[in-house]
Amino acid sequence: MEGQNFKKHSQYVPGFHVFTFAVIIAALVIAIILMVHAGISHHTVFDLLVAVSLGLLFYYTRQFATGNQDRIIRAEENFRCYRLTGKPLDNRLTRSQVIALRFAEDIEYAALADKAVHQNLSPKQIKQAIQQWRADHHRV
């Protein structure tokens, strides 16, 4: 499996992020055009509702999956912090900071977590500060 680092750690799935989104946008545009040209009818309203519902489904499918993963990551990192330091995660760390910290190797984790709290580092700053990258190939 290919190594991860700051520049190459986000996952991008063209079939989902480009193709599926483009098809949904096309369906919405076509539904609006049909409604304008054919007038408001049961058929055109139904087409519009289907296109809008597909867009909402696309959005919420992604939101629910990443929200669940964020909860799992927080639990894993809380356990990891306890395992490494004997203390739970500092509750001043934001969800985004905790998610960024998961890429730090154990040797630098505690110091970086402390620095993130006291200097209010952004997730990007946390990732850039990591010296030894710990890959996460399970995020979707």
Order of alpha helices (4+ residues) and beta strands (2+ residues): alpha-alpha-alpha-alpha-alpha
